[in-house]
C-alpha cells in the first residue's frame, strides 16, 4: 500500500496515465480476482509492466499487491527511492548475490505472510530481444517451495514493449491487454527445472492470440 | 427553415427513431422472458450504443465545425490505434509511429479546420508517403521493410486521410447552401450508418444467400439489396437537408451505400487475415471504432469529391 496520501495520488496518476495511453484491458481467463495472497508472475519488457498489472487489478487488491524489484535500480536516486518505496511499496531485493544481506526468497515469503500479493518478473531483467520470453530465474521455484499453498498466477502483458520500447522516451498509444491464466503451484516432489519449464510454458501459452480472446 | 432549426428537427426525428427502437428492443427482451437470447441482447447493446453515438454527434453539432473536427480527430485516433495494434511493427518503426499519432494526425485535422484544401488533399498521400519510409530507413532495420512501411501508410490513408473527409464536408462552399455545411455530414453519416442497420435488419429477416462467405458470414444478397434500396430511399427522404434535390440525393445515397458495403468487405478481409472478429472493444455490441466506421471511411472521400465536383463553384 502507498505509504502516504501524496504517494497514493502519485500512484493513481501512474495507473491513470497508463490506462489513457494503452487503453489497457484485463482478461481473467484462468482465474478471478481474489483477496488471498498470490504471486502474479509476468513477462517483463518495460518499466511500465507492473503499473499495467496494477491498473487492471480491482482497487481493493491493488493496494496490497506489491511488485518485486531490483534494489540496485530503485535505490539509485532519491526519486527512484521515493517511487519504489513510498508509491509502489516494492519488495526490493538485491540481485547481486555478493551484496546480499538477506535472502530474497525470505523477503518475498515474509511479504506473503503479511497478507500482500506479489508481482514477480521471473525473467529477472527486461526482455529486449526477439524471443518472446527469456529463461526463468529460480526464485519462483524456491518461493513456491517455501509457501506451497500460495497460488502462482501467470500474467501475460501484450504490446507494452511496442508502446514504450527500451531507450525511447515517447510512448505510442497502442492497445494493451493483461491476461491472467490458471494458477499453478510447485508439486511435492517436482524438481526445479521441470517446474520452471512448466511455469514458463504456462506463461507462453497465454501469449498466443487465441488464449487472450 | 434556419440551419439551427433544421438540425434540431433532424435530431428530434433521430431521437424518436431511437425511442421506438429501444421500445421494440425492450419488448423483444420481455417476450424472450428469462431465457437469455444473444441476438436480442446484442440488438439492445447496439441500440444503447446508438444513443451514445447520436448524443456525441449532436454535441459536436452544437460546437459547429470545430466540434466535428475534434470529434473525427478523436475517431481517427481510436481507429489508428486499433489498426496499428493488429499490425506487425518493429522497434525500428517507433519514431514513425510516434509521428503518425502526434504529428500527421493533428496536422491533417488542422488542415481541415483551416480549410487549406490544396495541402489537405496531398499531405498524407504525397508528403507523409515520402517521409515515413525515410524515418524507418534511418533506423536501419530492413526486416520486412516493404511490408512495414506499406502497412503504416495504408493505416494512415484509411484511419486518418479518408476519415478526415467527413468533417471536411463542412468546408465546401456551395452557392445557396451557406451555413449548412454540417448537414452534408449528417446526410453522409445517417445514410451510410442507416444502410448498415438496414442491411442488418433485412439480412436477419430474409438473408439466405451469402455474398462473400470467405470474408463475412453475416453479409447476404437479400440484406445487401434490401439495405441499399431502403438506404437510397432514406437518402431521397433526406434531400430537404441537402442541396442535391430528390434525384441527386437518391443517386448519391446509392453510391455511398455501395461504397460503404464494399468498405466493410475490405475491412473484414483484414480482420480475417489477422484472425480477429472485431477491431476492438470500444463500443459495446459493435466492437471497436473501425468496426463502426469502416463503411463511412470508404464512402466519405467519394461523397466529398462528388459533391465538390458537381455542387461547388
Contacts between the chains, C-beta under 8 A, distances in Angstrom:
chain1	res1	chain2	res2	distance
A	23	B	81	7.1
A	25	B	281	6.8
A	159	B	85	6.5
A	162	B	89	6.1
A	165	B	91	4.8
A	165	B	94	5.8
A	168	B	94	5.3
A	170	B	98	4.8
A	170	B	102	7.4
A	172	B	84	7.6
A	172	B	94	6.6
A	172	B	97	4.3
A	172	B	98	5.8
A	172	B	101	6.4
A	173	B	77	7.7
A	173	B	81	5.3
A	173	B	101	6.0
A	174	B	81	5.8
A	174	B	84	5.7
A	174	B	85	4.8
A	174	B	97	8.0
A	175	B	81	5.8
A	175	B	82	6.7
A	175	B	85	4.4
A	175	B	280	6.6
A	209	B	275	6.1
A	209	B	276	7.7
A	213	B	276	7.7
A	213	B	277	8.0
